[in-house]
Amino acid sequence: MKVALVHDYLTQYGGAERVLEALCEIFPKAPIYTLIYDKKLIDRKFPKRKIYSSFLQKVPFAKKHHRSFLVLMPFAIEQFDLSGYDLVISDSASYAKGVITTPNTKHICYCHTPTRYAWDDSHKYIRDFPFPEFVKKLIPYFMTYIRTWDFQASQRPDFYIANSNFVAKRIKKYYKKKAVVVHPPVDIDKFSLSSEKGEYFLMVGRLLSYKRFDLGVLAFSELGLPLKIVGDGPERKKLQKIASKNIEFLGALNDKELKKCYQKAKALIFPQEEDFGIVPLEAMACGKPVLAYKKGGAKETVIEDITGMFFEKQTTKDLIDVVNRFENKKFDPKKIRQHAEKFNKSIFKEKIIKTINENRI
């Protein structure tokens, strides 16, 4: 059986790319088709893998500023010739699901989310993204085109796998398709249990506006408790300006350094709404509880008073309240670690193989 893997774009390493890594392990001979890729990332994470890219790969600035080329991506993804494959697996949060396959090719889509900026996040995307004002006025017209294409493209896969129940509901709402849920892989074995009481609170991830690092910065500036922030991104300078001295920005860290940060933390602060969210499970793999906003994928990974605690609203007050309540709670690191192990990469691979075999014909 000839298999091809299709990915939106390989310009950064995050949750979607971890799924692609696991798919590559399941299908070691399958090539990857992607709109754009960064050679450094490919050499580091996908060595010796055959990569096919679209014409956007040769367009100046496309790799660093891919969001400026959204209007071209529907056309670009449709140019891949996948007629020689028996099975195509698209790993998609936007355009990969839109590849065109023959009637004899089975197309299974592992969907991280229906394209957020085309649907429920479209207004926020326009408001928050740093486009000039005259460009922002034109974006809604292009969004209508992207939204129309996105729905049409969503009908092309024969079968959907969603990364969470939260995303499965969104697939049903926007694409009118049912999806089986297989949670993304977490490399639990990279992290180890720590019973250290903890020296500080921790936030981890790309510093993007929707991840709400600002809530953590504002809350801990008021609390005066130590907070360390791991990660980098466009929001860093803005966050540093409003942060008090008890908040430390560590930038991007390697796996070994990140593991130490988790192990020495009191708890992870997770104030965003994510489609799933791998970071909380990495913290839990080290036996650390998570203080999470009660929406999205966190509701599927955090168990109240066992692996963490929830706060109801994305406000500084609610975050401060849950931190204060947490200080009087006790958690069992072993139970937290045991829960995280349910999301291990090996379990993901078993479920994916089973789901594909059941829906291949």
C-alpha positions as CSV (number, residue, x, y, z in Angstrom):
1,M,0.0,0.0,0.0
2,K,1.4,3.4,-1.0
3,V,0.9,6.1,1.6
4,A,1.4,9.9,1.4
5,L,1.3,12.3,4.3
6,V,0.1,15.9,3.8
7,H,0.9,18.7,6.3
8,D,-0.1,22.4,6.2
9,Y,3.4,23.9,6.4
10,L,6.6,22.9,8.2
11,T,8.0,26.2,9.4
12,Q,7.8,25.6,13.2
13,Y,7.7,22.7,15.6
14,G,4.5,22.4,17.7
15,G,1.7,19.9,18.4
16,A,0.8,19.3,14.8
17,E,4.4,18.5,13.9
18,R,4.5,16.0,16.8
19,V,1.5,14.2,15.2
20,L,3.3,14.2,11.9
21,E,6.4,12.7,13.5
22,A,4.3,9.9,15.0
23,L,2.7,9.3,11.6
24,C,6.2,9.1,10.0
25,E,7.1,6.4,12.5
26,I,3.9,4.5,11.6
27,F,4.6,4.9,7.8
28,P,8.4,5.1,7.5
29,K,8.4,5.2,3.7
30,A,5.6,7.8,3.2
31,P,6.7,11.1,1.7
32,I,5.5,14.4,3.1
33,Y,3.7,17.0,1.0
34,T,3.6,20.5,2.4
35,L,3.0,24.0,1.3
36,I,6.3,25.4,2.7
37,Y,9.1,24.0,4.8
38,D,12.1,25.3,6.7
39,K,15.1,23.1,5.8
40,K,16.6,23.4,9.3
41,L,13.5,22.0,10.8
42,I,13.4,19.2,8.2
43,D,17.0,18.3,8.8
44,R,16.4,18.2,12.6
45,K,13.1,16.5,12.9
46,F,12.4,14.7,9.6
47,P,15.9,13.7,8.3
48,K,16.0,11.5,5.1
49,R,12.3,12.0,4.5
50,K,11.2,12.8,1.0
51,I,9.6,16.2,1.0
52,Y,7.4,17.8,-1.7
53,S,6.6,21.5,-1.4
54,S,4.3,23.8,-3.4
55,F,5.4,26.7,-5.6
56,L,5.2,28.9,-2.5
57,Q,8.5,27.4,-1.4
58,K,10.2,29.6,-4.0
59,V,8.2,32.8,-3.2
60,P,10.4,35.4,-1.4
61,F,9.4,35.8,2.3
62,A,6.8,33.1,2.2
63,K,8.6,30.9,4.8
64,K,8.9,33.6,7.4
65,H,5.6,35.4,6.6
66,H,3.3,32.6,5.4
67,R,0.2,34.3,6.8
68,S,0.6,37.0,4.1
69,F,0.0,34.4,1.4
70,L,-3.2,32.8,2.7
71,V,-5.1,33.7,-0.5
72,L,-2.7,31.6,-2.6
73,M,-2.7,28.5,-0.3
74,P,-6.0,27.0,-1.5
75,F,-4.7,27.0,-5.1
76,A,-1.2,25.8,-4.0
77,I,-2.5,22.7,-2.0
78,E,-4.6,21.6,-5.0
79,Q,-1.6,21.3,-7.3
80,F,-0.2,18.2,-5.6
81,D,-0.6,15.1,-7.7
82,L,-1.5,12.3,-5.3
83,S,-3.0,10.0,-7.9
84,G,-0.3,7.3,-7.3
85,Y,-1.3,6.6,-3.6
86,D,-3.7,4.2,-2.1
87,L,-3.9,6.1,1.2
88,V,-3.5,9.8,1.9
89,I,-3.4,11.1,5.5
90,S,-3.7,14.9,5.9
91,D,-2.5,16.4,9.2
92,S,-4.4,19.6,9.0
93,A,-5.3,22.7,10.9
94,S,-6.0,24.7,7.7
95,Y,-5.2,23.7,4.1
96,A,-3.8,20.1,4.0
97,K,-7.3,18.6,4.0
98,G,-7.9,20.4,0.7
99,V,-5.7,18.1,-1.4
100,I,-7.5,16.4,-4.4
101,T,-7.4,12.6,-4.5
102,T,-8.7,10.1,-7.0
103,P,-11.8,8.0,-6.3
104,N,-9.6,5.0,-5.7
105,T,-7.5,6.8,-3.0
106,K,-8.7,6.8,0.6
107,H,-8.2,10.2,2.3
108,I,-8.2,10.3,6.1
109,C,-7.8,13.7,7.7
110,Y,-6.3,14.1,11.2
111,C,-7.9,17.5,12.0
112,H,-6.4,19.7,14.7
113,T,-9.1,22.3,14.2
114,P,-11.4,23.7,11.5
115,T,-9.5,26.7,10.1
116,R,-9.8,29.1,13.1
117,Y,-9.4,32.4,11.3
118,A,-12.0,31.4,8.7
119,W,-14.7,30.5,11.3
120,D,-15.1,31.3,15.0
121,D,-11.9,33.3,15.3
122,S,-12.2,35.4,12.1
123,H,-13.0,38.7,13.7
124,K,-10.4,38.3,16.5
125,Y,-7.7,37.3,13.9
126,I,-8.3,40.5,11.9
127,R,-8.3,42.6,15.0
128,D,-5.2,41.1,16.6
129,F,-2.9,40.5,13.6
130,P,-0.5,43.4,13.0
131,F,-1.7,44.3,9.5
132,P,-1.9,48.0,8.4
133,E,-5.4,49.4,8.9
134,F,-6.1,49.7,5.1
135,V,-5.2,46.0,4.8
136,K,-7.5,45.0,7.7
137,K,-10.4,46.6,5.8
138,L,-9.8,44.4,2.8
139,I,-9.3,41.1,4.8
140,P,-13.1,40.4,5.3
141,Y,-13.5,40.2,1.5
142,F,-10.7,37.6,1.2
143,M,-12.1,35.8,4.3
144,T,-15.3,35.1,2.5
145,Y,-13.4,33.4,-0.3
146,I,-11.3,31.4,2.2
147,R,-14.4,30.4,4.2
148,T,-16.2,29.2,1.1
149,W,-13.1,27.2,-0.1
150,D,-12.5,25.8,3.3
151,F,-16.0,24.3,3.5
152,Q,-15.7,22.9,0.0
153,A,-12.3,21.4,0.9
154,S,-13.6,19.9,4.1
155,Q,-15.9,17.6,2.1
156,R,-12.9,16.0,0.3
157,P,-11.6,13.7,3.1
158,D,-13.4,10.3,3.3
159,F,-13.0,10.2,7.1
160,Y,-12.1,12.5,10.0
161,I,-10.0,11.9,13.1
162,A,-10.2,14.8,15.6
163,N,-7.6,15.6,18.2
164,S,-10.2,16.2,20.9
165,N,-13.9,16.1,21.6
166,F,-13.8,19.9,21.5
167,V,-12.6,19.9,17.9
168,A,-14.9,17.0,16.9
169,K,-17.9,19.3,17.9
170,R,-16.4,22.1,15.8
171,I,-15.9,19.8,12.8
172,K,-19.6,18.8,13.1
173,K,-20.7,22.5,13.3
174,Y,-18.6,24.0,10.5
175,Y,-17.9,21.0,8.2
176,K,-21.1,18.9,8.9
177,K,-18.9,15.8,9.3
178,K,-18.5,13.3,12.1
179,A,-15.1,12.5,13.6
180,V,-13.5,9.9,15.7
181,V,-11.4,11.3,18.5
182,V,-7.7,10.2,19.0
183,H,-5.8,12.6,21.3
184,P,-2.4,13.8,20.1
185,P,0.8,12.0,21.2
186,V,2.8,13.2,24.2
187,D,6.3,11.9,24.5
188,I,5.8,11.1,28.2
189,D,9.1,9.2,28.4
190,K,11.0,12.5,27.8
191,F,9.8,13.6,31.2
192,S,10.1,12.1,34.6
193,L,8.3,12.3,37.9
194,S,9.4,14.9,40.4
195,S,8.2,15.1,44.0
196,E,9.9,18.5,44.6
197,K,7.6,20.9,46.3
198,G,8.4,23.6,43.7
199,E,10.0,27.0,43.7
200,Y,7.8,29.0,41.3
201,F,4.8,28.9,39.0
202,L,5.4,28.2,35.3
203,M,4.0,29.1,31.9
204,V,5.1,27.4,28.7
205,G,4.4,28.0,25.0
206,R,4.7,30.4,22.0
207,L,4.1,34.0,23.1
208,L,1.0,34.6,21.0
209,S,-1.9,36.8,22.0
210,Y,-4.6,34.1,22.1
211,K,-2.5,32.1,24.6
212,R,-3.2,34.8,27.2
213,F,0.3,35.1,28.8
214,D,-0.8,38.6,29.6
215,L,-3.3,37.2,32.2
216,G,-0.4,35.3,33.9
217,V,1.8,38.4,33.8
218,L,-0.8,40.7,35.2
219,A,-2.0,38.2,37.9
220,F,1.5,37.4,39.2
221,S,2.5,41.1,39.1
222,E,-0.3,41.6,41.6
223,L,0.4,38.5,43.6
224,G,4.1,39.1,43.8
225,L,4.8,35.3,43.5
226,P,7.6,34.0,41.3
227,L,6.6,33.1,37.8
228,K,8.8,31.8,35.0
229,I,7.8,32.0,31.4
230,V,9.3,29.6,28.8
231,G,9.0,30.3,25.1
232,D,9.3,33.1,22.6
233,G,7.1,35.0,20.2
234,P,5.7,38.3,19.0
235,E,4.2,39.2,22.3
236,R,7.4,39.0,24.3
237,K,8.4,42.7,24.3
238,K,4.8,43.7,25.2
239,L,4.7,41.3,28.1
240,Q,8.1,42.3,29.4
241,K,6.9,45.9,29.6
242,I,4.0,45.0,31.9
243,A,5.8,42.4,34.0
244,S,7.0,43.0,37.5
245,K,10.4,41.9,38.8
246,N,9.1,38.6,40.2
247,I,8.4,37.4,36.6
248,E,11.3,35.9,34.6
249,F,11.4,35.3,30.8
250,L,13.6,32.3,29.9
251,G,13.1,32.3,26.2
252,A,13.0,29.0,24.2
253,L,14.6,26.1,26.0
254,N,15.8,22.6,24.8
255,D,14.0,19.5,26.1
256,K,16.5,18.9,28.9
257,E,16.2,22.5,30.2
258,L,12.4,22.4,29.9
259,K,12.2,19.2,31.9
260,K,14.1,20.8,34.8
261,C,11.7,23.8,34.7
262,Y,8.7,21.5,35.0
263,Q,10.3,19.5,37.8
264,K,11.1,22.6,39.9
265,A,7.7,24.3,39.4
266,K,4.8,24.4,41.8
267,A,2.2,24.3,39.1
268,L,1.7,25.1,35.4
269,I,-0.5,28.1,34.6
270,F,-2.6,27.5,31.5
271,P,-5.0,30.4,30.8
272,Q,-5.8,29.9,27.1
273,E,-8.4,28.0,25.2
274,E,-6.7,25.3,23.1
275,D,-8.0,22.7,20.8
276,F,-6.1,20.2,22.9
277,G,-2.9,21.4,24.6
278,I,0.2,19.2,25.0
279,V,1.9,21.5,27.5
280,P,-0.4,20.5,30.5
281,L,0.4,16.9,29.9
282,E,4.1,17.5,29.8
283,A,3.8,19.2,33.2
284,M,1.7,16.3,34.5
285,A,4.3,13.8,33.3
286,C,6.6,15.5,35.8
287,G,3.9,15.1,38.5
288,K,3.0,18.8,38.5
289,P,-0.6,20.1,38.7
290,V,-2.1,22.5,36.2
291,L,-4.2,25.6,36.8
292,A,-6.3,25.9,33.7
293,Y,-9.0,27.9,32.1
294,K,-12.1,25.7,32.0
295,K,-12.6,25.6,28.2
296,G,-11.3,23.7,25.2
297,G,-9.0,20.7,25.3
298,A,-8.0,21.3,29.0
299,K,-11.4,19.9,30.0
300,E,-10.2,16.6,28.5
301,T,-6.8,16.4,30.2
302,V,-7.2,18.2,33.6
303,I,-9.2,16.4,36.3
304,E,-10.3,18.8,39.0
305,D,-8.5,18.4,42.4
306,I,-6.6,15.4,41.1
307,T,-4.4,16.7,38.3
308,G,-5.1,20.4,38.7
309,M,-7.7,23.1,39.2
310,F,-9.9,25.2,36.9
311,F,-10.9,28.8,36.8
312,E,-14.1,29.8,35.0
313,K,-13.3,33.2,33.3
314,Q,-10.3,34.6,31.5
315,T,-9.8,37.4,34.0
316,T,-6.9,38.4,36.2
317,K,-9.3,38.1,39.2
318,D,-10.2,34.5,38.4
319,L,-6.6,33.5,37.9
320,I,-5.5,35.1,41.2
321,D,-8.4,33.3,43.0
322,V,-7.4,29.9,41.7
323,V,-3.7,30.5,42.6
324,N,-4.8,31.4,46.2
325,R,-7.0,28.3,46.4
326,F,-4.2,26.2,45.1
327,E,-1.8,27.2,47.9
328,N,-4.0,25.3,50.4
329,K,-4.3,22.2,48.2
330,K,-2.3,19.0,48.2
331,F,-1.7,16.9,45.0
332,D,-0.3,13.4,44.5
333,P,2.5,13.6,41.9
334,K,2.2,9.8,41.2
335,K,-1.5,10.1,40.4
336,I,-0.8,13.0,38.2
337,R,1.9,11.1,36.3
338,Q,-0.3,8.0,35.9
339,H,-3.0,10.2,34.3
340,A,-0.5,11.7,31.8
341,E,0.7,8.2,30.7
342,K,-2.7,7.6,29.1
343,F,-1.7,10.1,26.4
344,N,1.7,8.5,25.6
345,K,2.9,8.4,22.0
346,S,2.8,4.6,21.9
347,I,-1.0,4.6,22.8
348,F,-1.6,7.3,20.1
349,K,0.1,5.1,17.4
350,E,-1.9,2.0,18.4
351,K,-5.2,4.0,18.2
352,I,-4.3,5.6,14.9
353,I,-3.4,2.2,13.3
354,K,-6.6,0.7,14.6
355,T,-8.7,3.6,13.3
356,I,-7.1,3.6,9.9
357,N,-7.5,-0.1,9.5
358,E,-11.2,0.1,10.5
359,N,-11.9,2.9,8.0
360,R,-9.5,2.2,5.1
361,I,-11.9,0.4,2.9
